[in-house]
Amino acid sequence: MKTLRQIKRYTSQNQFPEDDWQQVLTYCRKIFGGGHIHVAVRPIGQSTYEEFLAWLDYGFSEGDMVGYGNTMGILGGAYGSRIFMLAYLDFDGNLIKKEMDVLEPQRLRHLSESEKEKFNLKLYREGLCYSAISNSLRELYIPEKNSYVIIGDDSMKDPDVGFFSSSDGCKYKFAALLKDGVVFLDCEINADCTPLFRATATDIKRFIKAVAAAGYVFNARAQEFKKQPHRGRQNKYYYINDRFEVERDIDNGTQRHDVRFKAKNYFFDEGEAIMFVKDIKKLRELGPA
């Protein structure tokens, strides 16, 4: 399956008969919701819809991991008169980070999934990853705690996005992760050395919207996502009185409960209220709780 970016490159290089072009557009609308595909301005080749479909399944494009004779590598370009690799493994398995022209394209083949894993692992151990946006090898992004990241191809539409906590090799831990449209809290995944990238503003907004819709809010003190408290009659909750003591109350709908809720002095968890009191006392230098 080719990415939208690869398809854009293909269609920018090839001219189609009008009926075939409409079929290409229909395909892109169905798979990508459109994708803003445009007619090639300066085509260097000709293509039909059937050839386009064959290219999707069997053709080559930048970013593809390929075998070439006895070695394997990642393509930097596969259009026009030049096909070349961005990097490849030599006969001893060493990563060579320089361009190499493919002089016999007929010898190219797509790597198997196990071979792709091997090549990705080699990149990972070298501290590198492939960026589809820049079509280049880049240093691995090492996120700081509590930063927004996406997992995998940085050119994908609506990729998985998470609020990063920590990593242990190829295992990533998230305070929250939006995966396939579902929010998971405090989760760890083994990403098989799939790289992380900085989340875009669009990704972050999508993440925040999904988390809020699921009823969660980030608790900075506890460094975790928790259920957003909701005001409601008969709520059993805890609050902090003017003597900095934690008290329990039942919400009967009167104004005092509304005042506490709006002031965020409304805790479902007694332990959280107690910890909040400790923080207040430290700030006000009232001594240990």
C-alpha positions in Angstrom: 0.0 0.0 0.0 1.5 3.3 -1.1 1.2 6.5 1.1 -0.6 9.6 -0.1 2.7 11.4 -0.4 4.0 8.6 -2.7 0.9 8.8 -4.9 1.2 12.6 -5.2 4.8 12.1 -6.4 3.6 9.5 -9.0 0.8 11.6 -10.3 3.0 14.7 -10.5 5.4 12.8 -12.8 2.8 11.1 -15.1 0.1 12.2 -17.4 -3.1 10.2 -17.7 -5.9 10.0 -20.2 -8.9 12.0 -18.9 -11.1 9.0 -18.1 -8.2 7.3 -16.3 -7.4 10.4 -14.4 -11.0 10.6 -13.1 -10.6 7.0 -11.9 -7.4 7.9 -10.1 -9.2 10.8 -8.4 -12.1 8.5 -7.4 -9.6 6.0 -5.9 -7.9 8.8 -3.8 -11.2 10.1 -2.6 -12.2 6.7 -1.4 -8.9 5.8 0.3 -7.7 9.2 1.5 -10.8 11.4 1.4 -9.4 13.4 -1.5 -5.8 14.2 -0.8 -5.6 17.3 -3.1 -4.2 15.4 -6.1 -3.4 17.6 -9.1 -2.8 17.0 -12.8 0.9 16.8 -13.6 2.2 20.2 -14.7 5.5 18.9 -16.3 5.0 15.2 -16.7 8.0 13.1 -17.5 6.0 10.0 -18.4 2.6 8.5 -19.3 0.4 6.2 -17.2 -3.0 4.6 -17.4 -5.3 3.7 -14.5 -4.4 0.0 -14.8 -0.7 0.9 -14.7 -1.4 3.1 -11.6 -3.0 0.1 -9.9 -0.1 -2.2 -10.8 2.3 0.4 -9.4 0.3 0.5 -6.1 0.8 -3.2 -5.6 4.2 -3.9 -7.2 5.9 -0.6 -8.2 8.6 1.3 -6.4 8.6 4.7 -4.8 10.7 6.8 -2.4 10.7 5.4 1.1 10.2 1.8 -0.1 12.5 -0.8 1.6 13.9 -3.0 -1.1 16.3 -5.8 -1.9 18.9 -5.3 -4.6 21.0 -8.3 -5.4 22.5 -9.4 -2.1 21.9 -6.2 -0.2 18.9 -4.3 1.1 18.2 -0.6 1.4 15.7 2.3 1.3 14.8 4.1 -1.9 15.3 7.9 -2.2 13.7 8.1 -5.6 12.2 5.9 -8.3 10.9 8.2 -11.0 12.3 9.3 -14.4 15.6 8.0 -15.5 17.1 7.7 -12.0 16.4 5.2 -9.3 18.6 5.4 -6.2 18.9 4.4 -2.5 19.4 6.7 0.4 21.1 4.1 2.4 21.8 0.4 2.2 23.5 -2.5 4.0 26.8 -3.8 2.7 27.7 -7.5 2.5 28.8 -7.4 6.2 25.6 -5.9 7.3 27.0 -2.4 7.9 24.8 0.6 7.2 26.1 2.8 4.4 24.6 6.2 4.6 25.1 7.5 1.1 23.2 7.5 -2.2 23.7 4.5 -4.5 22.2 4.4 -8.0 20.3 1.3 -8.9 21.8 0.4 -12.3 19.7 -2.7 -12.8 16.1 -1.9 -11.7 14.9 -5.4 -12.8 16.8 -6.8 -9.8 14.8 -4.7 -7.3 12.3 -6.5 -5.1 10.2 -5.5 -2.1 11.4 -6.7 1.3 9.4 -9.2 3.3 8.0 -8.1 6.6 10.8 -9.8 8.5 13.4 -8.2 6.3 11.8 -4.8 6.9 12.0 -5.4 10.7 15.7 -6.2 10.3 16.4 -3.1 8.3 14.4 -0.9 10.7 16.2 -2.3 13.6 19.5 -1.5 12.0 18.4 2.1 11.5 17.2 2.3 15.0 20.4 1.1 16.5 22.3 3.7 14.4 20.0 6.3 15.9 18.3 7.0 12.6 14.9 6.8 11.0 13.3 7.6 7.7 11.2 10.8 7.4 8.6 10.6 4.6 8.0 14.3 4.8 11.6 15.2 4.0 12.4 11.9 2.1 15.6 11.6 4.1 17.3 9.8 7.0 17.0 11.8 10.2 18.3 11.4 13.7 15.8 9.6 16.0 13.6 12.0 17.9 14.0 11.6 21.6 10.9 13.2 23.2 10.8 14.8 26.7 8.4 13.6 29.2 4.9 15.0 28.8 5.3 15.9 25.1 3.0 15.0 22.3 4.3 12.5 19.7 3.1 10.5 16.8 4.1 6.9 16.1 5.4 5.8 12.7 5.2 7.5 9.3 5.2 11.3 9.8 3.3 11.8 6.5 0.3 9.6 7.5 -3.2 11.1 7.8 -4.4 10.9 11.4 -1.6 8.8 12.8 -1.6 7.4 16.4 -0.8 10.2 18.8 0.2 10.0 22.4 1.2 12.0 25.5 4.7 10.5 26.1 5.9 9.4 29.5 9.1 7.3 29.0 10.8 4.7 26.9 12.8 1.5 27.4 14.4 0.7 24.1 11.6 0.0 21.6 9.0 0.1 24.4 7.2 3.4 24.8 5.0 4.4 27.7 2.2 6.9 27.4 0.0 8.7 30.0 -2.6 8.5 27.2 -2.6 7.2 23.7 -5.1 7.8 20.9 -4.8 4.7 18.8 -7.2 4.0 15.9 -9.6 6.6 17.4 -9.7 5.0 20.8 -8.1 6.6 24.0 -6.0 4.3 26.2 -4.7 5.5 29.5 -1.3 4.7 31.2 -0.3 2.2 28.5 2.9 0.7 27.2 3.4 -0.6 23.7 6.2 -2.5 22.0 6.6 -0.5 18.8 9.2 -2.8 17.2 11.5 0.1 16.8 9.0 2.2 15.0 10.2 5.8 15.4 8.5 8.7 17.1 8.0 12.1 15.6 6.8 15.5 17.0 3.1 15.8 16.9 1.8 18.6 14.7 -0.7 21.2 16.0 -3.4 19.3 14.1 -2.5 16.0 15.8 -2.5 17.6 19.2 -5.9 19.2 18.7 -7.3 15.8 17.6 -5.8 14.1 20.7 -7.1 16.7 23.1 -10.6 16.5 21.5 -10.7 12.7 21.8 -9.4 12.7 25.4 -12.0 15.3 26.4 -14.8 13.4 24.6 -13.8 10.3 26.6 -14.2 12.3 29.8 -10.5 12.6 30.8 -8.4 15.5 32.0 -4.7 15.7 32.7 -3.8 16.0 36.4 -0.4 17.8 36.4 0.3 17.0 40.0 -0.3 13.3 39.7 1.2 13.3 36.1 -1.7 11.2 34.8 -5.0 11.5 33.0 -8.1 11.1 35.3 -11.8 11.1 34.8 -13.1 14.7 34.6 -15.2 15.4 37.7 -18.8 16.3 36.8 -21.2 18.2 39.0 -24.2 16.2 40.0 -26.7 15.7 42.8 -25.8 13.0 45.4 -22.1 13.2 44.4 -20.0 12.1 47.4 -16.9 14.2 47.2 -14.1 15.8 49.3 -13.2 19.4 49.6 -10.6 21.5 51.6 -12.0 23.9 54.3 -10.6 27.2 55.4 -8.4 25.4 58.0 -6.8 23.3 55.3 -8.5 20.2 56.4 -10.1 17.6 54.0 -13.8 17.1 54.6 -16.4 14.9 52.9 -19.7 16.2 51.7 -22.7 15.2 49.5 -23.7 17.5 46.7 -27.3 18.4 47.1 -27.3 21.0 44.3 -27.0 24.1 46.4 -24.7 27.1 45.7 -21.9 26.1 48.0 -21.2 22.9 46.0 -21.3 24.9 42.8 -18.7 27.4 44.2 -16.4 24.5 45.2 -16.7 22.9 41.9 -15.9 26.0 39.9 -12.9 26.7 42.3 -11.8 23.1 41.6 -12.1 22.3 45.3 -14.1 19.2 44.5 -12.3 15.9 44.7 -13.7 12.4 44.1 -10.5 10.9 45.5 -9.7 11.7 49.2 -6.0 10.9 48.6 -5.8 13.5 45.8 -7.4 16.1 48.1 -4.9 15.3 50.9 -1.9 15.6 48.5 -3.3 18.9 47.2 -3.4 20.2 50.8 0.2 19.2 51.2 1.1 21.2 48.1 -0.8 24.2 49.3 1.0 24.1 52.8 4.4 23.9 51.1 3.6 26.9 48.9 2.3 28.9 51.9 5.2 27.8 54.1 2.9 26.5 56.8 5.2 23.6 57.6 4.8 19.9 57.0 1.3 18.5 56.9 
